[in-house]
Amino acid sequence: MIDLRTRQGWEDLKQKLDERIGEVLRLCRLEEPKRKGWTLVDDPRGDGRECFGLCIKADGLSWKKFNGTEKGRSLELIAYCHGWYHLKNRGAEEAAKLAISRLGLGNISDEQLQKDRDKAQEQRAQAKADGKVESDRKAAAAFAIFINAQPILGSLAEKYLRDARGIDLRQAPFIGPRGGSLAPGSLRFVPHHKYLIRNRNNVVTGHVVLPCMVACCSDAHGRIRAVHQTWLQPDGSDKAHIPPAPDGKRQKPRRVLGDFRGLAIPLWRGEGHFTRSQAAAHGLLQTQCLSEGVEDGLSGVIAAPEHRWAGVISLSNLANVAAWLPECVDGVIVHRQNEWDNSSAVAAFEAGMAALRGTGRAVAEVRATVGKDLNDTLRGAA
């Protein structure tokens, strides 16, 4: 029998929930994903559209809010969907009582529980192996996309940044003292890039081929492990307007291929234009500025080119980037977008700031004075 007075009892309950993912999802009024990898759905508590990720692996279910800090496994999902996640231990006790009652988990023999424990150990080992293989496969695909792309100068991506975002890569500070280009090497261009249209079940229903600006996402050692993709209009005049799936699911023009946890988009090296290792070797101490995306990061470069700049890809990744910071950085400035009415975004930002402060560095924030982000301020857009 599952005994929640012991640690083993909690492990037994979590394992049983991992075995009964379909029932857990029905209890949470969610549909089971139809494919491997992360499936984005609307937040079950109404806190955002297509920002809630579900992923079924060999060892069970994982979920997370991409616009917040909430995440977990099946037990935490039950707690979140029923409004208990904010309680002690993320609502574990309340969720456990509901799961045991509704899923009939109260009368399982000790013999069966031991068999389940042995099976769970095998599943965890398999999930770890599968996860590494899948992560390496996506990283290789991301690297191939980036390395085979064209330089951004002279491309529709350059036109998009200049005409739609007010960022001219042929003007200071992107021009060196002798007239050479300092445009970020992390940005490239793919003239014909496939975009897969997926419905609410994450099933591919069609595709379009459009020009695309790509940005490499690298780890602390400079290895490219993911690629950030922004599809553009055929003439490069703005971000692409991609038709929705047949079931009405919106198609965002930005996607990331690869696991970007702990990665960042290196946009600018700051004064002296030194690499991380060169700056450390010279004993140089710099300020690292962090933005969420590419365009607001480049806008920051124009405003403060003396600092290093990088994009954290997603607000949910801000806390993970604390371990990415180079040795030459003794202070961090984080661009905070004006999303005060978004409680999840505020929570994710505060969690990220706490992680950055935990590195022992001085940490501050900067906000847009006009519009939502620094690019709005650059363009004077309200």
Secondary structure by P-SEA (a helix, b strand, c coil): ccccccaaaaaaaaaaaaacaaaaaaaacccccccccccccccccccccccbbbbbcccbbbbbcccccccccaaaaaaaaaccccccccaaaaaaaaaaaaaccccccaaaaaaaaaaaaaaaaaaaaaaaaaaaaaaaaaaaaaaacccccccaaaaaaaccccccccccccccccccccccccbbbbcbbbbbbbccccccccbbbbbbbbbbbbcccccccbbbbbbbcccccccccccccccbbbbbccccccccccbbbbcccccccccaaaaaaabbbbbbbbccccaaaaaaaaacccbbbbbcccccccccccccccccccbbbbbbccccccaaaaaaaaaaaaaaaaaccbbbbbbbcccccaaaaaaccc
